[in-house]
Amino acid sequence: MARFDDLFEKVKSLYTQKLDTRDDWPDRLYSNHVVVVTENAKKIAEQKGANIELAQVAALLHDCADFKMKRMDPEHEAVSLNTARELMREFGYTEAEIALVVDDAIRYHSCNGDERPESIEGLVLATADSLAHLTTHFYVFATWDFGRSGRSLEALNDWVLRKIERDLYNKISFEDIRETARPDYEMIKRLYSRYETS
């Protein structure tokens, strides 16, 4: 997996550039989310019989535009997909591998509406991303950051409660893993349901 190790180092260097065009939080995001999702993807891929390297590549690159642009930019998703494609080509991945990782796993990892990845590697990525949201301090940090931008407590709570539902029920595709994440989901749900904002 030398090409993955080289890609990993390249992505790490991209995040540590600290470009002025990005949000304030990618340093934290890289080590506390991107790396966590990549580690989760490896474990899940091993358990579920997916291609471990491609699952890790998808995890590493799933929101890679964060190193150079703000998440709220309407071009963020397209830039992430294009950047992932370019990086995979740079490190010698085949067009078939790129199609699986970029056009399926990364494109559909958020599981919005009826969209779901078709590949096992895509399902692994969606699950790994969801676990990183539910089992780390992701929601605490996200609400703090969104609160700094002026969103109301009611809007923040509503966002978290909707997103944790999608994380547990849409993004996690494996029942055994869903059940291991359920206590974290319940804890977050209790915390963000506790406050009345009227």
N, C-alpha and C positions, 0 to 999 in steps of 0.2 A: 504493500500500500504506500509506496514511496510517493506516488503522485498525490495522494490524499495528504500525506504529511507536508509536502511542499505547498499544497494549496492552503492548508491550515496556517502555515507560517505567513503566507502572502496575505490572507484575510486578516490575521492578527496585525500585520504591519499597516494595512489599510485603515483599520480602526484607530491605531495609535498615531496616525497623522494629525488628528484633531483639526480637521478642516473647519474654517469659519462658516461654511455653508450648511453645516449640519446642526442638529439639535444639541442641547447641552449634555444630554444623558447617554450618548453612545459608549463612553468608557465603562460606565456601570453596566450598560446593556450587553456589551461584548462578554465580559467575564461572568456576569450573573444571569445572562439569558442565552446568548448564542452558544457559549461553551456548554452550558447545562443542557440545552436542547440537543446538542451534538452527542453528549455523553448518554442522554436518555435514548436517543435514536440507536446508538450502538447496542445498548442492552436489549431494547425491544426487538431490533432486527435479529439479534441472536436468538431470542425466544421464539420469534414468529416465523423464522425461516426466510427472511428478506435478505437482499443483497446488502451486507453490512456497510461496505464502502459507499455505495450510492445513497443509502439512507443517511449516512453521516455527511456526505457532500450536500445533500438537500437541506439538512439541518444547519450546516455551517453557512449556507448561502441564502436561507429562506427570507431574510429581510435585508439583504446586503447593501441596499441603497442607503441604509442608515449611516454608513460611514461618511457619506458625502452630501446628503440632503436631508431636509426636515421631513418627518413622517407625514405631516399634514399636506405636503406638496401633492397636488393631484397627479403628478407624474411618478410618484414614488414606486408604485407597483410595477409600472412598465420599465423604469430604470433598474429596479431590482432584478427583474427577469432578464433584461439585456446584459446587465453586469454579470449575473450568474452564468449566462451562456458564454460570454467572453472569457471569464475566468476558467470555466471548464475546458474550453478550447485551448487556452494558454497552457494548461497542464495535461493535455493529451487525452482528454476524454473523447469517446466516439460520438458521432451525431446521434446514434441510438441512445446512448447513455444520457446525453444532454437532453434529448426529447423526454425521456422518462423523468429526469430530475426537474428540469425547468418547466416543461409544458404540462406536466401532470402534478408531480409532488409539490413543487413550490407554488405553482399557479393556483392550486385548489386547497392549500393547506389550511386556510382560514375557515373552510367549510361554511361559507355564507349561503343562506337559503338552502337550495337543493344541491349545491355544488359539493362534490366529494372527489378526492383523488381516486383513480381507478387502480393504480398499482399498489402492491403491498408496501413498497417503499414510501409511497405517498401517504398511505394510512399510518405508517410508522411515524413519518414526520408530523402529521397532524396530532397524533397521540403524544409524541414527545414534546411538542410545543405546548399543548394543553397541560401536560404534567408540570412543565416548567412554570406555567402561570399559576397553577393550583398549589404547588408544593414548595414554592419559594415566597419571598416577600414581594413578588411582582405587583400584586394589587395595592399593597400599601404604598409602594414607590410610585405607581402610576397615578393613584389618587392624589398623592402629595404634589406630583408634578402638574397634573391637570388643575389642581386647586390653585397653584401659583399663577396659572393662566386666567384665573377669574371665574372658573366654572362654579356653580352653586353646589352645596352639599347634596341637594336633592338630585341634581343632574349627575353628580359623581356616583351616588349610591345606585341610581337607576342604571348607569352604564355598567357598573360592576355586576349587579344582579343579572342583567341580560347576558353579559359576557361569560359569567361562570356557568350559566345554563348551556350556552353553546359549547364551552370548554368540556363540560362533563358529558353532555348528551349528543352533540354533533361531532365533535372532534375526536373523542376517544372511541376507536372502532373495535376495541377488544374488551369484552365484558369483564374478564379477570382484572385487567388494569383499571377499568372504570371503578370497580369495587374497591381497589386499593386507594384510589383518589377520592372516593366519596367522603371520608372523614374530613379531609381538607376543604372540600367543597362546602360541606355542612358548616364548618367553622367560619369560613368566609361569608357564607350566606347569613349566618346568625349575626356576625359583626356588622355587616352593611344593612341588615334589616332592622337593627336596633334603634336607629335614630329617626325620630320624627322631625321633619323640617318645617312644619307649619308654625 
